């Protein structure tokens, strides 16, 4: 399922009959990046994967698919929530048929889950079994919420599960009488649960603890969807918690389950220690109009700011319709026809490199040729090919215009060759070619690749773009503006618009978009950083005004964005 997975030594896809394997893999509290290395390896080897049963875990956006991305393309996926009969029997039966079976659990298989029952079934059946422990919500969710459970002077923490399990019952009186911090699971009574499996409710827990002797002023926190980008933490006291939650939920902007309740002194430091939800773009759904290959570094950077990037290609790169121009260009590089080669995009570098390599040539074909580049990504692509750029525009003017400003005029006495190779897209502007011609150079303007409009994204994505489902859109070129509007429509007026430079800003304005962020220099890294600074500034403004911190998509829907 993951075409980009690193090559691994192949193992037989099937073992001999009777020698199958069952692995219980804890997937963490709800973020696929918390999967352990061992868990990922077991998923990679799996013939059959039985997914999470918990509805609350399944609803977390992308979680299931991210976990399954570790698997091979031919893996069989069994939905636990839709599986009739006994899942443990299914796992044992598949293993007896010689298959590697992975059963996924949220959190840890042995903590709050029924992993022990599957292990016992495997042992009884003589099937090989392994448990890959997962990051438990007991400790991780408070950490994501900014609550340090065991601190100096605190030697005990009590963990309670509020929902009935068999004949077990919580001794609330004893819990109330203790001074130990409490971590309480299952008090949220999520919708869809059978009444016999519902918790008492957060309001009942608060009243019970107060009645049992805990002061009404005891600090308490509820962390919902902990460890995911949809997490929210509400802090209050036992007396005020229910009112605070109602105020928060009235805005209808939050996932309410699963919820972890923390009671006691450690909660008092939560505002000071909150680190996860205070990231500048926490939970922002950001549209990146690039392919996954192009957007990898940018998406990683956005995730570091707490965002949820979503790659939506707006252009498709295709070879030129006729190869003769590129063939002559490569021949000219080898025969010394050019003094300069100017690259203005990564795609141009890739096109020339692929053409050279198809002829069995490498970077040595550039011997004696000077290389100019526009943009950090282009410079990086040139260096990856083993070439050090000779000329770049000023950092603050990373554009063709900026390159012309620093390009030396042609001098017949010192320049042995007057010709410049300019490989570029079929729709590129004439700025660089015209500027170099004015400086006395002869230009071989070669179509290295064609850019065509990509296919429209799926209907849900189009609706999110036009309806305000995205918090921000990053435009990395004028063509991404034109093409996104063409294939999906204009972003909603609540969506923050961030552009890579003045030319892209101009195009966005021409399409009726109000630009919120302009990168200080023409690089995708600077663009992401500028958006994070914008998000941080909006967060500060809300806090200083005493207002809730809302993402752009959570704000009141209005008319389409105007200038």
Order of alpha helices (4+ residues) and beta strands (2+ residues): beta-alpha-beta-alpha-alpha-beta-alpha-beta-alpha-beta-alpha-beta-alpha-beta-alpha-beta-beta-alpha-beta-alpha-beta-alpha-beta-beta-alpha-beta-alpha-beta-alpha-beta-alpha-beta-alpha-beta-alpha-beta-alpha-beta-alpha-beta-alpha
